[in-house]
Amino acid sequence: MISRGQNFKQIPLNIVGSSIFGRYPKISIEKTYNMFMSDNFMVPYSGYQLAVLSTALLNGKVGRGIFATSKSYLGSPKLVVVIDNNVFLVNIFFDQNTQKSSGTQITHIGQLSTSVGPVYIAENNKPQIAISDGTNIYIYDTTISPTIQAQSIQFDPGYITFHDTYFICAATSDNVYSPPASNTWRLSAQNDGTSWPNTAANVGALQTKPDSIQAVVRFPSKGNMIFVMGNTVTESWFDTGNLLFPYTRNNQFNIDYGCLNPATVAYMDEFVVWLAQNEKSGPIIMYSDGGMPVKVTTDGIDYLFSQLQNPQDSQGFLYRQDGHLFYHINFYADNLSLVVDFTTNKIYHASDQNLNYFIAAQVAFFNNQYYFVSKNTGNIYAFDTIFTTYEDTDNADPHDIIENEIPRFRTCKQIRLPSQEYFVVNDVGFTIETGETNYQQQDIGAIELITEDGKIIITEGALVNLETENNLLIQAENGNDLISEQFDLVNFDILVSEQDEFIYSTPRVDLSISRDGGATFGSDFGYELNPIGQRKNKLLWWQIGAGNDVVCQFKFWGMGRFVVTDGIANIRQ
């Protein structure tokens, strides 16, 4: 037991906490990157693992959309994935025991006329899949064609959803009118996305304000209710079954905020969440359970949003993980990713391995696993807290799989005394889980077989092993990768050795100290964590030094998980 004198005082060290957006850093500097609060501990935010390489998807580069069907297409429900201008049906077999994807089935079902920008995907009961890319609506109906078919429509389509037997699509420019209208929304024929009549029974309009349509959203858990969103107003409508037009607007209620970008609209459980604005207010995250909206706001986060240069370049999604309902939003041009935890009403920062924006833009829940398609690479990833690294491909070689450490940072609350007198921080410490993972050896996958000049050896079809005459496997000596002179981009496999390749990484926790309230930080001082089986669970840093406005910043580095709770700073005057 450590003995300290009577002049020592214990100050709580709030390791467990979210990002607190003070109007100025002096008010609050608290930040949390890639972790979240669970039962008074900090635990890792979701990592990701490669499920399908873009080379299996016609060497795609830009992931634009992903959607999980509930109906059977080509034998079973599938993921609909849009990469560049190509559309695929993808079936991924994920083994929850090994936490690995064990195989995929991929069917190319057509091409869009556009190659960039978000796409919106919905499904009806016929079944048909509808895809809107801002230029056309494409329908996939296996009773009509084995590929998607562009429809003859007289409007520019935007956000699309399905509700009460109709595909409903925002008409960003309705060419039936002269000049083209920007406030209408369209209904397909009932359970038929190949028909979009121009009749009064199929055309609705924003009515509360002079506005332009952004999205029409099926409201979860509210039966026949939808939200019709413009730039500056949101209206609630109900399917009342009228013959003239089936939907009736609620004349007693509207939300005086619209939607800045329909790609930020997400709905799940009983919530609709979006990046909102109106003609008198800048961007703000807002959610509603069908009644009056709730703003996700503080002085600091409003100030942060007011400083964004291009907030409309954004995209968001909702998902449920480990009992938490998360809304994740990326601001691409401003290089910022935030996560709102509706379960604890906290906000966190997220990032990739280089502290840039997080690469997931949309997620789909398929066969008990979340997946997303990367906007940066066109790869498909499994997304979960069971993954404690960011698995990705090498930029120089798309077949070279690497695991990246996730930067997990926690900047704590300032340590101050009401008197603002100077004090000496003798030591700080907290409880952390150690010894639970074999951190020292990390499997990064099979070694690729290569030729003498560094070209990857691939098969013409299914994977086979190369063996010597006496049945010994031929193994690679190094890992440079190229490809053979000619091959099929979809139906080939890279030959690998029987033995996997490993990297060696020891986890550690770094502490850096600020003595000016978080304006500047000193050098890192780190402790390596214990290997598997050695579960001493407390870290202590000594002789921190003097100050009257001290901030502790912790950085958690490693390929495994980190589970930490609050600590204590021992000070004396």
Secondary structure as the mmCIF struct_conf table of DSSP 4:
data_model
#
loop_
_struct_conf.conf_type_id
_struct_conf.id
_struct_conf.beg_label_comp_id
_struct_conf.beg_label_asym_id
_struct_conf.beg_label_seq_id
_struct_conf.end_label_comp_id
_struct_conf.end_label_asym_id
_struct_conf.end_label_seq_id
TURN_TY1_P TURN_TY1_P1 GLN A 6 ASN A 7
STRN STRN1 PHE A 8 LEU A 13
BEND BEND1 VAL A 16 VAL A 16
BEND BEND2 ARG A 23 TYR A 24
TURN_TY1_P TURN_TY1_P2 PRO A 25 ILE A 27
STRN STRN2 LYS A 31 TYR A 33
BEND BEND3 ASN A 34 ASN A 34
STRN STRN3 MET A 35 SER A 38
TURN_TY1_P TURN_TY1_P3 ASP A 39 ASN A 40
STRN STRN4 PHE A 41 PRO A 44
HELX_LH_PP_P HELX_LH_PP_P1 TYR A 45 SER A 46
STRN STRN5 GLY A 47 VAL A 52
HELX_RH_3T_P HELX_RH_3T_P1 SER A 54 LEU A 57
TURN_TY1_P TURN_TY1_P4 LEU A 58 ASN A 59
STRN STRN6 GLY A 63 ALA A 68
BEND BEND4 SER A 70 LYS A 71
STRN STRN7 TYR A 73 TYR A 73
TURN_TY1_P TURN_TY1_P5 LEU A 74 GLY A 75
STRN STRN8 SER A 76 SER A 76
STRN STRN9 LEU A 79 ILE A 83
TURN_TY1_P TURN_TY1_P6 ASP A 84 ASN A 85
STRN STRN10 ASN A 86 ASP A 95
TURN_TY1_P TURN_TY1_P7 GLN A 96 GLN A 99
STRN STRN11 LYS A 100 GLN A 111
BEND BEND5 SER A 113 SER A 113
BEND BEND6 VAL A 116 GLY A 117
STRN STRN12 TYR A 120 GLU A 123
BEND BEND7 ASN A 125 PRO A 127
STRN STRN13 ILE A 129 SER A 132
BEND BEND8 GLY A 134 THR A 135
STRN STRN14 ILE A 137 TYR A 140
TURN_TY1_P TURN_TY1_P8 THR A 142 ILE A 144
BEND BEND9 PRO A 146 THR A 147
STRN STRN15 GLN A 149 ALA A 150
BEND BEND10 GLN A 154 GLN A 154
STRN STRN16 PHE A 155 HIS A 163
TURN_TY1_P TURN_TY1_P9 ASP A 164 THR A 165
STRN STRN17 TYR A 166 ASP A 174
TURN_TY1_P TURN_TY1_P10 ASN A 175 VAL A 176
BEND BEND11 TYR A 177 PRO A 179
HELX_LH_PP_P HELX_LH_PP_P2 PRO A 180 PRO A 180
STRN STRN18 ALA A 181 ALA A 181
BEND BEND12 SER A 182 ASN A 183
STRN STRN19 THR A 184 LEU A 187
HELX_LH_PP_P HELX_LH_PP_P3 SER A 188 SER A 188
STRN STRN20 ALA A 189 ALA A 189
TURN_TY1_P TURN_TY1_P11 GLN A 190 ASN A 191
STRN STRN21 ASP A 192 ASP A 192
TURN_TY1_P TURN_TY1_P12 GLY A 193 THR A 194
BEND BEND13 THR A 199 THR A 199
HELX_RH_3T_P HELX_RH_3T_P2 ALA A 200 ASN A 202
STRN STRN22 VAL A 203 ALA A 205
BEND BEND14 THR A 208 PRO A 210
STRN STRN23 ILE A 213 ARG A 218
HELX_LH_PP_P HELX_LH_PP_P4 PHE A 219 PHE A 219
TURN_TY1_P TURN_TY1_P13 PRO A 220 SER A 221
BEND BEND15 LYS A 222 LYS A 222
TURN_TY1_P TURN_TY1_P14 GLY A 223 ASN A 224
STRN STRN24 MET A 225 GLY A 230
BEND BEND16 ASN A 231 THR A 232
STRN STRN25 THR A 234 ASP A 239
BEND BEND17 LEU A 243 LEU A 244
BEND BEND18 PRO A 246 PRO A 246
STRN STRN26 TYR A 247 ILE A 255
BEND BEND19 ASP A 256 ASP A 256
STRN STRN27 GLY A 258 CYS A 259
BEND BEND20 LEU A 260 LEU A 260
HELX_RH_3T_P HELX_RH_3T_P3 PRO A 262 THR A 264
STRN STRN28 ALA A 266 MET A 268
TURN_TY1_P TURN_TY1_P15 ASP A 269 GLU A 270
STRN STRN29 PHE A 271 ASN A 278
TURN_TY1_P TURN_TY1_P16 GLU A 279 LYS A 280
STRN STRN30 SER A 281 SER A 288
BEND BEND21 ASP A 289 MET A 292
STRN STRN31 VAL A 294 VAL A 296
HELX_RH_AL_P HELX_RH_AL_P1 ASP A 299 SER A 306
TURN_TY1_P TURN_TY1_P17 GLN A 307 GLN A 307
BEND BEND22 GLN A 309 GLN A 309
TURN_TY1_P TURN_TY1_P18 PRO A 311 GLN A 312
BEND BEND23 ASP A 313 ASP A 313
STRN STRN32 SER A 314 GLN A 321
TURN_TY1_P TURN_TY1_P19 ASP A 322 GLY A 323
STRN STRN33 HIS A 324 PHE A 331
TURN_TY1_P TURN_TY1_P20 TYR A 332 ASN A 335
STRN STRN34 LEU A 336 ASP A 341
TURN_TY1_P TURN_TY1_P21 PHE A 342 ASN A 345
STRN STRN35 LYS A 346 ALA A 350
TURN_TY1_P TURN_TY1_P22 GLN A 353 ASN A 354
BEND BEND24 LEU A 355 ASN A 356
BEND BEND25 ILE A 359 ILE A 359
STRN STRN36 ALA A 360 PHE A 366
TURN_TY1_P TURN_TY1_P23 ASN A 367 ASN A 368
STRN STRN37 GLN A 369 SER A 374
TURN_TY1_P TURN_TY1_P24 LYS A 375 THR A 377
STRN STRN38 ILE A 380 ASP A 384
TURN_TY1_P TURN_TY1_P25 THR A 385 ILE A 386
BEND BEND26 THR A 389 THR A 389
STRN STRN39 TYR A 390 ASP A 394
TURN_TY1_P TURN_TY1_P26 ASN A 395 ALA A 396
STRN STRN40 ASP A 397 ASN A 404
HELX_LH_PP_P HELX_LH_PP_P5 GLU A 405 ILE A 406
STRN STRN41 ARG A 408 THR A 411
HELX_LH_PP_P HELX_LH_PP_P6 CYS A 412 GLN A 414
STRN STRN42 ILE A 415 ILE A 415
TURN_TY1_P TURN_TY1_P27 PRO A 418 SER A 419
STRN STRN43 PHE A 423 ILE A 432
BEND BEND27 GLY A 435 THR A 437
TURN_TY1_P TURN_TY1_P28 TYR A 439 GLN A 440
STRN STRN44 GLN A 442 GLU A 448
HELX_LH_PP_P HELX_LH_PP_P7 LEU A 449 LEU A 449
STRN STRN45 ILE A 450 ILE A 450
TURN_TY1_P TURN_TY1_P29 GLU A 452 ASP A 453
BEND BEND28 GLY A 454 GLY A 454
HELX_LH_PP_P HELX_LH_PP_P8 LYS A 455 LYS A 455
STRN STRN46 ILE A 456 ILE A 456
HELX_LH_PP_P HELX_LH_PP_P9 ILE A 457 ILE A 457
STRN STRN47 ILE A 458 ILE A 458
BEND BEND29 GLU A 460 ALA A 462
STRN STRN48 GLU A 467 GLU A 467
TURN_TY1_P TURN_TY1_P30 GLU A 469 ASN A 470
BEND BEND30 ASN A 471 ASN A 471
HELX_LH_PP_P HELX_LH_PP_P10 LEU A 472 LEU A 472
STRN STRN49 LEU A 473 LEU A 473
HELX_LH_PP_P HELX_LH_PP_P11 ILE A 474 ILE A 474
BEND BEND31 GLU A 477 ASN A 478
BEND BEND32 GLU A 485 GLN A 486
BEND BEND33 LEU A 489 ASN A 491
STRN STRN50 ILE A 494 ILE A 494
STRN STRN51 VAL A 496 ILE A 503
STRN STRN52 ARG A 508 SER A 514
BEND BEND34 ARG A 515 ASP A 516
TURN_TY1_P TURN_TY1_P31 GLY A 517 GLY A 518
BEND BEND35 ALA A 519 ALA A 519
STRN STRN53 PHE A 525 GLU A 528
HELX_LH_PP_P HELX_LH_PP_P12 LEU A 529 ASN A 530
TURN_TY1_P TURN_TY1_P32 ILE A 532 GLY A 533
STRN STRN54 LYS A 538 GLY A 547
BEND BEND36 ASN A 548 ASP A 549
STRN STRN55 VAL A 550 VAL A 550
STRN STRN56 VAL A 551 TRP A 557
BEND BEND37 GLY A 558 GLY A 560
STRN STRN57 VAL A 564 ARG A 572
#
